Amino acid sequence: MQFDQALLKTYRNLLQTTNLQKAYQEWLRVFRYLRTTLEQQLPDYRFQGSVNENGMDYAYFSFADSLLKEQGLKLVVVFVPERFQLEVWLSGVNRAAQCRWAARLSNCTPPMKQSENPACTDYLVRLAVEADLTDGEVVVQAVKQAAERLRAFLLLK
């Protein structure tokens, strides 16, 4: 098996000439803090076991209360590295549940964005979180507000 020599060289160069490793570790510390603090502040929600990292495409954790779970839905806090953006997603617990809900969730209002193809995406509706990542409490409150907004949108359907 052959691997891309130029990409590996670039990665080595980044590790040797920047604080990439420490910067990534700090970002991960922020994201884990967010998950742990939300779990403490939202006792009616059940959180998945840990933060999942998806090859730097995005990292996420999910949670749901009894109503969301009964409906086959969950909320997902996502970090999208290419945009350096936190988002909260309303997602199905699987693609089948997501497709069942897709038709019912029409007309979401900006800044919420509805998936154009929920059979091929990991969300039904997503909402960007605007917060300074250096202030943990501000981030926690912004994520909670986004989650509440998505949940309220769902309850209108």
C-alpha positions as CSV (number, residue, x, y, z in Angstrom):
1,M,0.0,0.0,0.0
2,Q,1.3,3.4,-0.9
3,F,0.6,6.7,0.9
4,D,0.8,10.3,-0.3
5,Q,4.4,11.4,0.4
6,A,3.7,15.1,0.0
7,L,0.8,15.0,2.5
8,L,2.9,13.1,5.0
9,K,5.7,15.6,4.5
10,T,3.3,18.5,5.1
11,Y,2.0,16.9,8.2
12,R,5.5,16.3,9.6
13,N,6.4,19.9,8.7
14,L,3.3,21.3,10.5
15,L,4.1,19.2,13.6
16,Q,7.8,20.3,13.6
17,T,7.3,24.0,12.8
18,T,4.0,24.9,14.5
19,N,2.1,24.3,17.7
20,L,-0.4,22.1,15.9
21,Q,-0.3,19.3,18.4
22,K,-0.7,21.5,21.4
23,A,-3.3,23.6,19.6
24,Y,-5.3,20.5,18.8
25,Q,-5.0,19.3,22.4
26,E,-6.3,22.6,23.6
27,W,-9.3,22.5,21.3
28,L,-10.1,19.0,22.5
29,R,-9.9,20.2,26.1
30,V,-12.5,22.9,25.2
31,F,-14.8,20.4,23.5
32,R,-14.6,17.9,26.3
33,Y,-15.3,20.7,28.8
34,L,-18.3,21.7,26.8
35,R,-19.7,18.1,26.8
36,T,-19.0,17.6,30.5
37,T,-20.5,20.9,31.6
38,L,-23.6,20.5,29.4
39,E,-24.2,17.0,30.9
40,Q,-24.0,18.5,34.4
41,Q,-26.3,21.4,33.5
42,L,-28.9,19.4,31.6
43,P,-29.9,16.5,33.9
44,D,-33.0,15.7,31.8
45,Y,-30.8,14.7,28.9
46,R,-28.8,11.5,28.4
47,F,-25.4,12.0,26.8
48,Q,-23.5,9.5,24.7
49,G,-20.3,8.2,26.3
50,S,-17.7,10.5,24.9
51,V,-16.5,13.0,22.3
52,N,-16.2,11.3,18.8
53,E,-13.5,12.6,16.5
54,N,-14.1,11.8,12.8
55,G,-10.7,12.2,11.1
56,M,-10.7,16.0,11.5
57,D,-13.8,16.2,9.2
58,Y,-15.8,17.0,12.4
59,A,-16.0,16.0,16.0
60,Y,-19.2,15.6,17.9
61,F,-21.2,14.3,20.8
62,S,-25.0,13.7,21.1
63,F,-27.7,13.9,23.7
64,A,-31.4,13.4,23.9
65,D,-34.2,13.8,26.4
66,S,-37.1,11.3,26.7
67,L,-39.2,13.2,24.1
68,L,-36.5,13.3,21.5
69,K,-35.6,9.6,22.1
70,E,-39.3,8.6,21.8
71,Q,-39.4,10.4,18.4
72,G,-36.2,8.8,17.2
73,L,-34.3,12.0,17.3
74,K,-31.2,13.5,19.1
75,L,-29.3,16.7,19.4
76,V,-25.7,16.7,18.3
77,V,-23.0,19.3,19.1
78,V,-20.6,19.4,16.2
79,F,-17.3,21.1,15.6
80,V,-16.5,21.6,11.9
81,P,-12.7,22.2,11.6
82,E,-12.7,23.5,8.0
83,R,-15.0,26.4,9.1
84,F,-13.7,26.4,12.8
85,Q,-17.4,26.4,13.6
86,L,-19.5,24.9,16.4
87,E,-23.0,23.8,15.4
88,V,-25.9,22.1,17.0
89,W,-27.7,19.6,14.8
90,L,-31.1,18.0,15.1
91,S,-30.6,14.5,13.8
92,G,-32.3,11.2,13.5
93,V,-31.0,8.3,15.6
94,N,-30.5,6.6,12.2
95,R,-31.1,7.5,8.6
96,A,-34.5,5.8,8.5
97,A,-35.7,7.9,11.4
98,Q,-34.2,11.0,9.8
99,C,-36.0,10.4,6.5
100,R,-39.3,9.9,8.3
101,W,-38.9,13.3,10.0
102,A,-37.6,15.2,7.0
103,A,-41.0,15.9,5.4
104,R,-42.4,17.2,8.7
105,L,-39.6,19.7,9.2
106,S,-40.2,22.0,6.3
107,N,-39.8,25.8,6.5
108,C,-37.1,26.2,9.0
109,T,-36.2,29.8,9.5
110,P,-32.7,31.2,9.1
111,P,-30.2,31.0,10.6
112,M,-31.3,27.3,10.9
113,K,-30.4,25.3,7.8
114,Q,-32.4,22.2,6.8
115,S,-30.6,19.3,5.1
116,E,-31.3,19.1,1.4
117,N,-30.8,15.4,1.5
118,P,-31.3,13.9,4.9
119,A,-30.8,10.4,3.6
120,C,-27.2,11.3,2.9
121,T,-26.4,13.8,5.7
122,D,-26.0,13.4,9.4
123,Y,-28.5,16.1,10.3
124,L,-32.1,17.2,9.6
125,V,-31.5,20.8,10.7
126,R,-28.3,22.6,11.8
127,L,-27.8,25.8,13.6
128,A,-24.4,27.6,13.9
129,V,-23.2,28.6,17.4
130,E,-21.6,32.0,17.6
131,A,-19.4,32.1,20.7
132,D,-15.8,32.9,21.6
133,L,-14.2,29.5,22.2
134,T,-11.8,30.9,24.7
135,D,-14.7,31.6,27.2
136,G,-16.1,28.2,28.3
137,E,-19.2,29.5,30.0
138,V,-20.2,31.6,27.0
139,V,-19.8,28.6,24.7
140,V,-21.9,26.4,27.1
141,Q,-24.7,29.0,27.2
142,A,-24.6,29.5,23.4
143,V,-24.8,25.8,22.8
144,K,-27.7,25.4,25.3
145,Q,-29.6,28.2,23.5
146,A,-29.1,26.7,20.1
147,A,-30.2,23.3,21.4
148,E,-33.3,24.9,23.0
149,R,-34.1,26.7,19.8
150,L,-33.9,23.4,17.7
151,R,-36.0,21.6,20.3
152,A,-38.6,24.4,20.2
153,F,-38.7,24.2,16.4
154,L,-39.3,20.5,16.6
155,L,-42.2,21.0,19.1
156,L,-43.9,23.2,16.6
157,K,-44.1,20.4,14.1
